[in-house]
Amino acid sequence: MVSKLTDLTISEALDLLDKKEISSVELTQAHLTEMERSTVLNAYITPTPELALKTAEESDKKRLSGEKIGRLEGIPIANKDLYCTQGIRTTAASKILSEFVPPYESTVTQQLKDAGTIMLGKVNTDQFAMGGSTMTSYFGVTKNPWTDENGHYNLVPGGSSGGSAAAVAAGLCMGATGSDTGGSIRQPASFCGITGIKPTYGRCSRYGIVAFASSLDQAGPMARSVKDCALMLREMAGFDEKDSTVADIAVPDFTQALTGDIRGKKIGIPREYRSKDLNPQVAAVWDKGIAFLKNAGAEIVEISMPHTKYALPVYYIIACAEASSNLARYDGVRYTTRVNGKTLNEMYENTRTDGFGPEVIRRILLGTFVLSAGFYDAYYIRAQRVRRLIYNDFIEAFKQVDAILAPAAPTTALSYDEMKNMKPVDTYLGDVFTTPSSLAGVPALALPIGLADNGLPVGLQVIGKHFDENTVFQVAHVLETQAQFDKKPHYVKG
């Protein structure tokens, strides 16, 4: 029996559950207790404690009766509040959806339920996944469980999956669903010292996930270890007739890739990623990661990805254009909160002005502009052409190497004051290392490697070929073993 159940990884908890050394009710109650203690972090928008305990009791009964159980049976997790959950409020952290209760379940959350997981609740996010800090959430910011140099909880957890990252790091769940459009799993994973993977675009169904940018959004898991992410992704992935963009490709058992052996693997180091925006301490951790892989027998190869510098503007043109289209459905007529007006058009205007936050409005306006007559060819079509060149950079790189190693974010976690004083365009620079792989649709996993001099975690990302998550997990597992990152957030340490 372990002293603190909330310190367990998913794989450790599954082993103890199988041995009947702990019960799912005990495991779930431990996390619910931690959630009650940790409301100051504001990680959860909608906790579901009664449902969690009821599901945990049913899970324990299944185990005791010898009934067939799921591969994640009894594991308490959280869902990012972009995933529709039948009968449970789904807000996308927005005012306009603040009372929306879906009549259906997203495919990914249904598959996790079928695997036996226990949902503890819905966690915070930037509004409609637009942001890198959770500061755009209608329900308030989530605090990073790591403190600044003065011991204050004044750091952003990253975003948009900041609630997921903070909840996992602080022991408020064992794993969480996230979504990644331009880095929304990987950047918060780096800021909070946890692991998260954006799988290949099309590996997981997007059905039932509130859309931001349809050609970029991808579901993915966030957890405390590479193996835990492999366990979760195995259940989340797969073909779905409800989503025309999901690939009809067999889902391997990703845990089988965790061999610990990468001898002979070629790892690419993109020279363009050593940009002026890269913090020297992050660069030092990157060098440490390169040394780890070299010591494990991998061959380090410098590669060039010449169109990297265009990734950020291309991403924001395409993502905002798609957001403008996707968010047109929120008009107050069907299922959103409504602000009445004298005319139909005035009702639309009042509802959307009141229901959307400033960042969402900014992106809708930018997206509408680049799609408008006279600017469509100059911006949107040109961005799509450059996107193809970025895609081609990855195709060419993977002719030389098996995987790519790069920073996940250019800095460690920033403070709220720093974020408030930045211009919107400057905040977008936090995605500089994650947007290229999003535009190309390739898988990328972020994991913690070490601490910077300011005591905050630094994550690196392993990027792989399309639908080759196995190699990504294989390389990341070796990095994890070499790094031996076991530091706990200040909040967890008390």
URFENUR-V970151 format. One record per helix or strand of 3 or more residues. SS is the DSSP state (helix for helix, strand for strand). FROM is the first residue (numbers start at 1). TO is the last residue. If there is no record, write none. Layout:
# URFENUR-V970151
ss | from | to
SS | FROM | TO
SS | FROM | TO
This chain:
# URFENUR-V970151
ss | from | to
helix | 5 | 7
helix | 10 | 18
helix | 24 | 37
helix | 39 | 41
strand | 44 | 47
helix | 49 | 65
strand | 76 | 80
helix | 107 | 114
strand | 118 | 123
helix | 127 | 129
helix | 162 | 169
strand | 175 | 180
helix | 186 | 192
strand | 195 | 198
strand | 218 | 223
helix | 226 | 236
helix | 254 | 257
strand | 266 | 270
helix | 271 | 273
helix | 280 | 295
strand | 299 | 303
helix | 308 | 329
helix | 344 | 355
helix | 358 | 371
helix | 376 | 397
strand | 403 | 407
helix | 416 | 420
helix | 424 | 431
helix | 435 | 440
strand | 444 | 451
strand | 457 | 463
helix | 469 | 483
helix | 490 | 493
